[in-house]
Amino acid sequence: MRLLHGLVGLALLLSAVVQLNDPDPAVWLLLYGLAAHVAAMHCLLGRAPRLLAGVLCVLALSWIATLTPSLGAVSWAELIGDARMLRPEVEVAREVGGLGLVAGWMAVSLVMPRRA
């Protein structure tokens, strides 16, 4: 599990880096950076702050709930085929995907035993 936490931590860190050209990079850098920190703590120490993981999970799920009404039909090709935002729905879908990654992995962190 530590290796998996490390790999997800790297994915979260890379997700933070690609937000540098976003209109609101600070929010995303903070979210992905804190989630990467939780994953890194699990990877390196076998434990992570549960309160932080819980707060990030609830925050990401709440944010998904606010974005869901504006989520439109987006193809896989639009999501991963082109880095440009050709339609607003593509950006929303990508944001929901990133938030889902954070919420999902923070939920995993919450159910992990103290030493894994």
C-alpha positions in Angstrom: 0.0 0.0 0.0 2.9 2.4 0.7 4.0 2.1 -3.0 0.4 2.8 -4.1 0.2 5.9 -1.8 3.5 7.1 -3.3 2.3 6.7 -6.9 -1.0 8.5 -6.1 1.0 11.2 -4.3 3.1 11.7 -7.4 -0.1 11.8 -9.6 -1.5 14.5 -7.2 1.7 16.4 -7.3 1.7 16.4 -11.1 -2.0 17.5 -11.1 -0.9 20.5 -9.0 1.9 21.4 -11.5 -0.5 21.4 -14.5 -2.7 23.9 -12.7 -0.1 26.6 -13.0 -1.8 27.9 -16.2 -5.3 27.7 -14.7 -7.2 31.0 -14.1 -7.4 30.1 -10.4 -4.2 28.1 -9.7 -3.8 28.9 -6.0 -6.9 27.0 -5.0 -6.0 23.9 -7.1 -2.3 24.0 -6.0 -3.4 24.0 -2.4 -6.0 21.2 -2.8 -3.7 18.9 -4.8 -0.7 19.8 -2.7 -2.4 19.0 0.6 -3.7 15.7 -0.9 -0.2 14.8 -2.1 1.1 15.6 1.4 -1.4 13.1 2.9 -0.4 10.4 0.4 3.3 11.1 1.0 2.9 10.8 4.7 1.2 7.4 4.2 4.0 6.4 1.9 6.9 7.5 4.0 5.6 7.1 7.6 2.7 4.6 7.2 0.3 7.1 8.7 -1.2 10.5 7.8 -3.3 13.1 9.6 -6.8 11.8 9.5 -8.4 15.2 10.2 -6.7 16.7 7.1 -7.7 13.7 4.9 -11.3 14.0 6.2 -11.5 17.7 5.6 -10.1 17.3 2.0 -12.5 14.5 1.3 -15.5 16.5 2.4 -14.3 19.6 0.7 -13.8 17.8 -2.6 -17.2 16.0 -2.4 -18.9 19.3 -1.6 -17.1 21.0 -4.6 -18.2 18.2 -6.9 -21.8 18.7 -5.7 -21.6 22.4 -6.7 -20.1 21.6 -10.1 -22.5 18.7 -11.0 -25.4 20.9 -12.2 -23.1 22.5 -14.9 -21.6 19.2 -16.0 -22.5 18.5 -19.6 -21.9 15.7 -22.0 -18.2 15.4 -22.7 -16.5 12.6 -24.7 -13.4 10.9 -23.5 -11.6 12.3 -26.6 -12.4 15.8 -25.4 -11.2 15.0 -21.8 -7.9 13.6 -22.6 -7.2 14.3 -26.3 -6.5 18.0 -26.2 -5.0 20.1 -23.4 -7.0 23.2 -24.6 -10.4 24.0 -23.2 -12.5 24.0 -26.3 -15.8 24.1 -24.3 -16.6 25.1 -20.7 -18.1 21.6 -20.1 -14.7 20.0 -20.7 -13.1 22.2 -17.9 -15.9 21.3 -15.5 -15.6 17.6 -16.3 -11.8 17.7 -15.7 -12.3 19.5 -12.5 -14.8 17.0 -11.3 -12.4 14.2 -12.2 -9.6 15.8 -10.2 -11.8 16.4 -7.3 -13.0 12.8 -7.5 -9.4 11.7 -7.4 -8.8 13.8 -4.3 -12.0 12.7 -2.5 -11.5 9.0 -3.4 -7.9 8.8 -2.2 -8.6 10.8 0.9 -11.4 8.3 1.7 -8.8 5.5 1.2 -6.5 7.3 3.6 -9.3 7.6 6.2 -9.9 3.8 6.2 -6.2 2.8 6.3 -5.0 1.4 9.6 -2.6 3.6 11.5 0.4 1.7 10.2 0.1 0.2 6.7 
